Amino acid sequence: MKRFSTSWGTFDLARFPEDPRDRLFAWDAADEYLLRHLAGGDDGPVDLSGDVVVVGDRWGALVAALAAHRPTQITDSFLTQQATRANLDRNGVPADSVRLLSTRDTPPERIDVLLVRVPKSLALLEDQLRRLAPAVHAGTTVVGTGKVTEIHTSTLKLFEDVLGPTRTSLAVKKARLIFCSPDPGLVRRPSPWPIEHTLGPDAGPAAGLTVVNHAGVFCADRLDIGTRFFLNHLPRRRGGGRVVDLGCGNGVLGTAAAVADPDAQVLFTDESHQAVASARATFRANAGEGRTAEFVVGDALSAVAPGSVDLVLNNPPFHSHQATTDTTAWRMFTGARRALRPGGELWVVGNRHLGYHVKLRRIFGNCEVVAGDPKFVVLRAVKR
């Protein structure tokens, strides 16, 4: 457990899911810089007596520190919500001190202090700022924070275009703050998301499918090359069975499987609320009248009953925010083995250099290379 010292107290914090081998912290220099500013910036402490909204808190460190001010947290991440609940509980902070909302929930009607942890996705930032802009008023204090590598000219321009005049602080420990003065006279434009596109012939059997993407979903305006390679090598099966699109993103893998096999029962799951909303829209755009599927926002396959699945399709991420890690892939693979029936199969696409075949052999006792090119491999593991 790692201790986070702030002007509001010292907190024991951890990421979620907790892993004793994980050396990563549940906060970073950007969180520290923002909280120091709130406690006593150039103009003294920021007035936090009004309605405080925190967007993009990574693991709940910000709202744990500010819990006495009863903030609202808005996040796209199920894991962030779980981490926040766990961190509040372990520090004896009442759960109702923080209002937890997802990026798909109705935004607050009024915001007096808006704190923004800049996300990796500029599209997600735009979507959230445009959704929140009607609740911001001339007296709202708006402060953003992020690593220097996360804050670009385009980031500042977005704040300025959506909310009002914007400037940045000096960098401290490779972190920077963003200060924005809301201009009520700006024309409020709605978010341009979701967007959609149609897959071309390079998508193989998925050609012609309509893909719908909400803001923040990976490769929102095109098909990423790993998924394209996977679509051309999907298992050809018919006759039903339960299929899971694990880490579904926009749901194109599960939708392709559903279209290829009208009797398949498909479950789409991801820890991103935006991703599951995208998968739902993609499925509805292609599956036909009356076709149903399951959609779950959650931690890998933790909500799926053991031995209840015939096929898992997976294109695992290998980043957690800015950190490169195999923790997510490992949880996905172990969760898939638990969820699969005997004889059930996990199909994975990944970059060659990630060495997923080694992990799969350790977990399943077997792994076959189905297809490969200089960059990607499609792997198949069977539960014995």
HELIX and SHEET records of a PDB file:
HELIX    1   1 ALA A   29  GLY A   40  1                                  12    
HELIX    2   2 ALA A   61  ALA A   65  1                                   5    
HELIX    3   3 ALA A   67  HIS A   69  5                                   3    
HELIX    4   4 PHE A   78  ARG A   90  1                                  13    
HELIX    5   5 ALA A   95  SER A   97  5                                   3    
HELIX    6   6 LEU A  122  LEU A  132  1                                  11    
HELIX    7   7 ALA A  133  ALA A  135  5                                   3    
HELIX    8   8 VAL A  148  GLU A  150  5                                   3    
HELIX    9   9 THR A  153  VAL A  162  1                                  10    
HELIX   10  10 PRO A  201  ALA A  206  5                                   6    
HELIX   11  11 ILE A  225  LEU A  231  1                                   7    
HELIX   12  12 VAL A  252  ALA A  260  1                                   9    
HELIX   13  13 HIS A  273  ASN A  286  1                                  14    
HELIX   14  14 THR A  327  ALA A  339  1                                  13    
HELIX   15  15 ARG A  352  LEU A  354  5                                   3    
HELIX   16  16 TYR A  356  PHE A  364  1                                   9    
SHEET    1   A 2 LYS A   2  THR A   6  0                                        
SHEET    2   A 2 GLY A   9  LEU A  13 -1                                        
SHEET    1   B 7 ARG A  99  SER A 102  0                                        
SHEET    2   B 7 THR A  72  THR A  75  1                                        
SHEET    3   B 7 VAL A  52  VAL A  55  1                                        
SHEET    4   B 7 ILE A 111  ARG A 117  1                                        
SHEET    5   B 7 VAL A 136  LYS A 147  1                                        
SHEET    6   B 7 ALA A 175  CYS A 180 -1                                        
SHEET    7   B 7 THR A 166  THR A 168 -1                                        
SHEET    1   C 2 ILE A 195  THR A 198  0                                        
SHEET    2   C 2 THR A 210  ASN A 213 -1                                        
SHEET    1   D 7 GLU A 294  VAL A 297  0                                        
SHEET    2   D 7 GLN A 265  ASP A 270  1                                        
SHEET    3   D 7 ARG A 242  LEU A 246  1                                        
SHEET    4   D 7 VAL A 309  ASN A 314  1                                        
SHEET    5   D 7 LEU A 340  ASN A 351  1                                        
SHEET    6   D 7 PHE A 376  VAL A 382 -1                                        
SHEET    7   D 7 GLU A 368  GLY A 372 -1                                        
SHEET    1   E 2 HIS A 319  SER A 320  0                                        
SHEET    2   E 2 ALA A 323  THR A 324 -1                                        
END                                                                             
